[in-house]
Structure formats: structure tokens, C-alpha cells
Amino acid sequence: MTEADNKAIAAPVAASKQAPSFWTKLAYGFGSVAYGTKDAGLKYFLLLFYSQVIGVDSRLVSLAILIALVFDAISDPIVGYWSDNFRSRWGRRHPFMYAAAIPVAVSYYFIWTPPEGWSETALFGYIVVLAIVIRSFITVYETPSSALAPELSDDYDERSSILSFRYFFGWFGGNAMSVLAFVAIFPAFVTVSISNGQFNKDAYALYGLIGALVIFAAILISSLGTHSYIPRLREAPVKRDMTLRMIFRDIYRTIASRSFFALFFASLLAFSASGLSAGLVFYFSTYFWGFNAGQIGLITIGVFVSAFIGGGLAPIVTRVLGKKRGALIVGLVAFVGAPMPIFLRLIDVLPANGTSEIFWIVLVTQTIDVGLIICYQILAASMMADLVEQAEDATGNRSEGLFFAAATFMRKFGEGFGIVLAGFILSFVGLAAGAQQGELSEETIWMLGAVYVPVILTLFMTVIGVVSFYDIDRAKHTQTLGRLAARKAEE
């Protein structure tokens, strides 16, 4: 059955509230600048900073990230459940959002300013502690904040529009920090002994300070910008006496559906691929393609265009194809295209490094492909939002925070695991800590691409297979809203 057929047969159900204003969506979306800034730093720069600049073994950096992920597995569902059931005069979500602002910003600054003279083991512990603090408090902010999406609207199409704002600003904000690094910060830290500021430790202290201020400002602006909407948000359910065992049983009952598990595992794999790509992107730009800091900065600027492509395309795809079908089609094109330039270089059909042609090929293909990946991520997030009503229909409980805690966990764990995988790939191919541009052998560079391409393609193709088990479409969502409306009318 096509999406047009679903539109025709679906009984019209009035939305439970007016669509949020443009300014409300803008404030909601802008909040993801905090997550995007944190994400860009930890995904793109952390491994390179500690391994190539500070000189810590890449496997130790990866292990530190992996340990922090274990804490995520515990904290994410607890924060989500807590924010679903929290009662205050500021509603369920906003107290968490305000409380996270200072701890996230401060800990983010310090991870980029490691102490002088510490041993590799001591630095490993330093990374572990700060990674846990950053990830825990970003959960305290991001889960309640992102959980506002299904509360702002229950409309099938409007949710993709709302989440387009969220993902646009997440990518835009994080990418702005990367562009700032390559265009302004790194060039300012070139010295006689360090020809590329990307390898200057002092550059990252400034990067961390600016990032911390941006995170703090984004959290406060978004929290204050959506504060007036609190009276229209749902209240917490009636308080119950719950044991820890009852809480986790409640969590399982809420998320136990085929569609949830399909989306959950598909997203874990997709974000793992994203983390792997992010962890190695500057390795490929610097070592594999041989780009200078200015060229890398221009390619990074292309991601701004990608954010517009993904943010604009997702609502259109939702209306024309539906979320699942659109995710499968867009995802397949994006996932096959992602490693294609590297594969073509491996089989020696691309222009040589150092030519303008290779720069433009990488710039254009990466800009388009990242745009399609952003579109896929928005569709997947909107699919997660539609699970809220399915669970409410089955259990009687409204649990936006729990579902978006799962989304936050998938994103953090998947991308973190991808960075861990990147660290082990670097070790496997023999890319030594502290190696500068131009110091690697042709064999090492070729092996980096030869290992990366099959690994990331396997992850991405598995995503397509798993997400196909998700079974909520426009018609089923509308029918669920109808049953919930009828039940509410009988109360």
C-alpha cells in the first residue's frame, strides 16, 4: 500500500494542540547546538587530539570512551524515566535542562586542557572521568529537551518539521565549531616548529573555551525560549511508590515492541557508522587526501549546505513517501555513497592528490552525502516520536522522555562505539601516535582506506535490513490517535 493510499484511508483525527509557532520550533531546535558542539568535539577531534597531539595510545583513548559508554547505558533510561515522572512548577523537562548548563560547559572545557607532565595512564584516567561527566550531564539536558518534540505536536508530518529544526541546528552548530577551528583557530597557532596548527596543543584550549561558552549559551537560550510553553505541556502522571525493579519493569513494558527494537538496533548501527566516519574524517582529509587546513575548512563549510539539504528534504520525503519508506530509500543512497570516493581512490580511478579536481570531487560528494544522512537521521527521529502514542495506547502511560532517552543513548553509544572502532582501526593499520602529515607510508594510507570501506559498508547495509522491520506508517499512527482520543473522551 502506498503512502497516498494511507492518506486516503486514514480517518482524520484532530491534533491534540495547535502546531507550535515558528519561534517555538526555532528555540527548541537551537538547543541542539549544545549537543552538536559537544558531539563535534568528541567525535571529530578528541581521538586526534589525545593520540596525535598529546601522544596517548589511540587504543587507550578508545577504551576511555568505551568505559564512559557503560555509564551511559545506565544513566540514559533513568534520566528519561525520571523526567517523564518529575513534578515541579516548571513542568517535567525544564528543571533538568537548566541544571545541566554549567556542569556540561565546565567539564567540556577541561577535557581540552589536560594537565602537563602526566603519565599516559594518568591521562587515561583523566579522559575517563571527564568523558563520564560530560556524557552524563549532556543526558540530563538532551533527553528532556529532545523529548519536547512529541509534546509540541502529535501530527505525523509536523513532527518531521519540528525535528528538522533540531537536527539542522545540531549539525549547523557543531559544524560551525569545526569551521572555526580550521579557518581561525588552527591557523593562528602555526609556529616555526609546528607548521600545522591542528597539531598544536594550545589551539585546543581556545577551542574548548569557545565550545564551552557556546554550549552554555545554547542550553539557556533554548530553555528560556521554550519556557513559556510549559503550561501547554503534559503534566507528570500521578505519583506512585515505585521500587527500582518496578521502574525497570515499567520501562520494559513501555518500549517492548517490534518497531521500537527495529529502530533501536538500526540506529545503534547507523550512529556507530557515523561515529566511525567522524572519528576518521580528519585522518582521511589530512593523511589519505593530503588536504591542507584551508581545504579541510572549506570541506567542513560544505556541511552547512548539507544541513540545509537534510533539514529541507526530510519534511518533503515524509509527505511524499512516508517516514519508513523514505528512510529506506534515502538511507540506501546515502550509505552506499558515503565511502565511494575512498573506494574509487583505492582502485586508482580518481585524480591524484594535490590537484584541484580531487578537492572538488570530495567537497561535492561529501556535501550531498552528509545532507542525505541528515535527512535519514531526521526521519528516524520522527519515527521514534511516533512510538510514543503506540506505547501510550498499549500501556496507558505517556513516556516521551523514556523514548528520547533511548534515542540519546543510541546516538551517544553508537557514535562513541564508532570512535572506539576508529581507534582500533588506526592501531591495526599501524598509524603511529604523533605522526605528522606526510610522515606515513603509502602502504599505511592505502590500508586505512582498505579496512574502512568494508567495515562501514557492512554497518550501513545492516541498518537498511534492520529498519525494514519498523511497521508504523501514517495510517496506523492516525488510527492510534483516534483510539487515544476516544479513550480520553470517555474519561
N, C-alpha and C positions, 0 to 999 in steps of 0.2 A: 504494500500500500504506500502510495506516495505522500509527501508532506501536504500537497494540495488536497488529497483525499481526506487526510486527517483534519485539515482546517474545515472542510465541508461537513464532516460528520460530528465534529466536536460541538457539544452543546455550549452555548455562550454562558459564561459564568462571570459575574461582575467581580472586579478586583476588590480585595478587602480594603484598599485605601487608594487615594489618589496617587498617580505617579509622582515621584519626588521631583522637585524643581531642578533646573539645570545647576543652580548654585549648591544645592544639597548634594547632587551627584559629583560636582566638582570638589567639594570639601571631602566627601567620602573617598573619592579617587585619589586626591592629593596625599592622603595618609599613607599610601603605599610607597611614596618617596622614601620614607624611613626604611621600610623593608628593602626597597630596591637599592638604596645606598649601602646598607649592611650587606646585602647579597652580592653586590658588585665587588665590594672589597674582599669578602671571604671567598667568593668563587673565583674571581679573576686574578687577584693579587696576592692573597695570603700564602699560597704554596710557593709562588715565585719569590716572594719577599723573604720568607724564612729559609728557603732552600738555596736560592741563588745569591741573595744579598747578605743574609745573616750567616749562612753556611750550615744550617741544620739539615741532617739527612732527610730527604723527601719522604721516606717511609715513616720516620718519627712524626713529621708534620701530619701525615695522613692518619697515623694512629691516634694522635691527639684529637683530630676532628672526629674520628670514629668513636672515641670514648664519649665525646660531647653528644653524639647522636643517641647513645644509650640513654642519657638523661632526658633527651627529647622524647623518647618513646614513653617515658613515664609522665613527664610534665604536661605534654600536649593534651591528652584526654582529660586530665584533672582540671586544667585551666578551662577547657571548653565546657565541661560539665558544671564547674563552679560558676562560670559566667552565665550559663543558662538558668541557674537557680539563685543567683545573687539578688538580694533585695536592698535598695537604697533609694534615697530621694533623687539620685542621679541615674536611676534605672539600673539595668543589668550589666551594661557594657562599659560605660564611660569611666567609672571609678578605676577599672583596670587600665584603661588607655592612659589616663592621666598619671597613674602610679608608675608606669614603665618608662616615662620620658627621660628622667635623669639617669637611672641605672644603665639603660641601654647606651646612652650617649657617652657616659664616662668610661664604661668598660670598652666601648668601641675605640675610643682614643688610645687607651693604654695598650691594646693589642698591637698597635703600630709603633709603640715606643718601648721595646724590650730593654731590660737593664743591660748595662755594659759589663763585660767581663764574666758573664755567667757561663757555666758549662753547658754542653749540649743537652745533658739530662735535666739540668735546672730549667733551661729554656723550654724543653718539652713539657714540664710541669706548668710553666707559665702559660703556654698556649692552651693546655687542657683547661686550667681554671678559668681563664678569660673567655674561651670558647663556650664553656658551660654557662657562664654568667650572661654573655651576650645572647645566646640562643634561648635561655630560659626567660629572660625579660622581653625579648622580641616576641616570644609566645604570649606573654602577659598582655602585650599590646596588640599584636597582629590578629590573634584568634578572635577576641571580642570585636575588634574593629572590622575585620572582614566579614564577621557573622552578621553585620548590619544589612548586608545585601539582600537576603531573602526577607528581612523585616521591612525594607524600604518598598518592596513590591513583590507580589506573588504572580505577576504576569509573565508568561513564558518568554515573550520577546523582550520585554522591558528589562528583565534580569541580565540578558546579554549586553544590553546598552549600559546598564549600571556597572557591570563588571568590566566593560571596555574601558571606562574611566579608570577603574582600579589598575588594570594591567598596563594601560597606557602610561600612567604616571609612575608605576613601578619600574618599567623599563626606561622611561624618559629620565627619571631621577637618578637611577643607578648609572645609566649611560652618561649622564652629564658629569658625574664624578670621574668616570674613566676618561672622558674627553678632556676635562680639566687637567687630569694627571698628565696626559700625553702632550697637550697643547701648551700648558702653562707651567705645571709643577716640575715635571722631569727636565724640560729644557733649562729651567732656572738653576738646576743642581748639577749641571755639567761642570767638571773641573779638569785640571791638567791631567790628573791620574784617572779620572772616570769620564770617558768620552760619551757615555750614555747615562743620563740622569736616572733612568729606570733602575740602575744598579747602585744608586746612592742611598744609603740608609736614611740620611737626613730628609730626603724628599718624602719619605713615608710618614714621618712625624707630622709634617704640614698636611699631607693628605688625610691622616687620621683626625687631625684637629678640625679641618673643614668638614669632613664627613660627620663627625660627632655633632657639630653645630647644626648641620642640615637635618640630621635625624631628630634632634630635639625640636627644631622648629616645625618639621613636618607633623610630628605627633601632636604638638599643641595646636597647630592650625587646623588639622582635621578634627581633633576632639572638640575644639571650640566651635568649629564650623558646623558640626552636626549636633551640638549640644541642644539647640532649640527644638530639635526633632524628638527629643526624649519622651515628651508626653504622648506622642503618637506611636511609640514603640510598644511592643508587648511587655506585660509585666511578668515577673517570675511566678512560677506555679506556687500553689500552697505549700508552705514549709512542711517537710516531713522529717522524722527521725530516721536517719539512714546510717547503716554501718558501711565500712569500706567494701565489704563483699556485696552488699546490696547495690552500692553505687556502680561497681563494675558490671553487675548483672543487668542493671538498668541501661548502662552504656551498650552492652552487647545486644539487648533487645531492640534498642533504637537503631543500630546500624546493621542488623542481621538481615541483609537482602542480597540477592544475586547482583543487582545493579550496583549496589554500594561496593561490594568486593571486587567486581569487574573494574569499576572506575578507580578504586583504591590501588589495586596492584598495577593497573595500566599507568596510573600517574606516578607511582613509585619508580617504575621503569623509565618513563619519559623524563622525569626530573633527574634520574641517575644519568641518563644520556646527556641531559642539559648540563649537569654538574661536571661530567667528564669533558664535554666540549669546552665549558667555561674554564676549567682548570688547566686546559692545554692551549687555549686560544692564543695567548700571548707567546707561548712556546712556539706554536706554528708560525705566528706572524714574525717573530724575531729570528728563529733558527731555520725553520722549514722554507719560508718565503723570502727571508732576508730583508724585510722591510725596516726602514728607519723609524724613529719615534714620530716624525711628522706624518709619514704614511699610515702608521698604525692609528694615529689620532684621526686622520681623515676616514679610515675604515670604521672607526668607532663612532664618528659623527653620523655615518650611514645608518646606525641603529635608531637615530631619531626618526629617520624616514620609515624604518621598519615598524616603529611604534605606531605611526600614523596608518601604515598599511594594515597591521593586525587589528588595531582598535577600530578602524573604519570598516574592515571586512567582516568581522565577527557578527555584528547585528544583521548584515545583509545575508550572510550564509545561514543564520538562524531562521530568517523569514523564508528564504527560498528553498533550502534543503532540510532544515531541521538540525538540531544540535548533534545528534549521534551520526547521522549520515554525513553532515558537513565535517565533523571531526575526522571521520574515516577518510574522506576524500582529501581534505586539506592536509591532514597528517601524513598520508601516504606520499603526496608530492613533496612536502617539506622534509620528511625523514629520509627519503631517497636522495634528495638534492643536497642535504647538509654535508656529507663527506665527499661529494662528487668531484670538486676541484682537486682535493688531495689525491683521490684515486686516479684522476687523469694525469696528475704530475707523476705518480708512481709508474704509470705506463708510458711516460715521456711523450705526451701529446700536447703539452702546453708550452707557451713561450718561456724562454729562460728567465731566471731570477734577474732582477736589475733592470728589466725592460718596463716601459710604461704599460704595455699590453697586459702583463701578468697582474700588475696592480689593479687595473680597471676590471679585469675578469673577477678577481677575488672580491673587490669592492661591490660590484653589481650583484653577483651571485649571493654573497653573504647578506646584503641588504634585503633582497627579496626573500631569501630563505628564512631569515630571522623574523620577517614580517609574517610569514605563513605559520611559523612556530608560535608566535604570539597569538595569532588567531586561534590556533588549536588550543592553547592554554586557556583562553577566554571561554571557548565553547565547553571545555572540560570543567571549568569552574562553575559555569552556568548549569551544567548537568548535575553537579554536586548540589547546587542550590535547590534544584527540583526534587532532590531526595528528601528535603525537609518535610514537605507535605505528605509524601508517601509514608514516611515514618510516623508522622502525626496521625495519619489515617489508621495505621496499624496498631499504635501504642497509646494514642491519646495525649502524648507528650510533644511539646514543641521544643526542638533541640538544635537551633541554628548553631549555637556555639560548639556543640559536640561535632557536628558535621564539618564546620570550618576549622576545628582543632585537627580533625583528620586531614583536611586539606593543607593546613600549615605544616603538620607532621610530614605528609607526603612530600611537600616541597622542600622542607629543610633536610629531612633524612635522605631523600633521593639525591638532591644536589650535593649534600655532604658526602654521601657514599660515592657519587661520581668523582668528587675531588680526591677521595681516598684511592679510588681506582686509578685516577690520573697519576697520583704519586707512585703507585706500584708500577705503572707502565713506564714512567721515567726511569725508575730504578732498573727495570727489566731491560730496557734498550741501552742502558749504560750512560745516561745523560748525567754527568757528574755535578754535584753541588758546587756552586760558584763558577760554573763555566760561563764565559762571556760570549757575545755574538761573534761568530767567525772562528771559534775555537773547537767546534765539533766536526768530526769526520763525516764524509758523505754517507758512509755506511750507517752511522748512528742516526743521521737525519732521515735517511730512507726507511730505516727500521721503525722509527717513530710513527711515520705515516702508515707503514705496512701493518703494524699492530693495531693502530687506532681505527682504521676503516672497518675491518670485520667486527670489532668489538662494538662500535657504536651502531652499526647497521643491525647487528643481532638484537641489541636492546630496542631499537626503534621498531623493527618489524614485529617483535613480540608484543609491543604496545598495541599495534593495529589488531593483532589477533585477540588480545585480552579484552580491549574496549568494545569489541563487537558483541560481547555478552550483556552489555548495558541495554535495558529494554524499556526505558521511559521515553515516550515521544509526546508531541503536542496533545494528541487526543487523550492519552492516559493521564497526562497532567491535568487537563481540563476536567476529566471525569472525577479525579481525586478532589479537586477544588469544589466540585459540585457536591460530593458526599460530605466534605467538611462543612460547607455552608448549610446543608440541610441538617446536619447534626447540631450545629450551633443554633439554628432557628428553633430546634426542639427543646433547647435548654431553658 
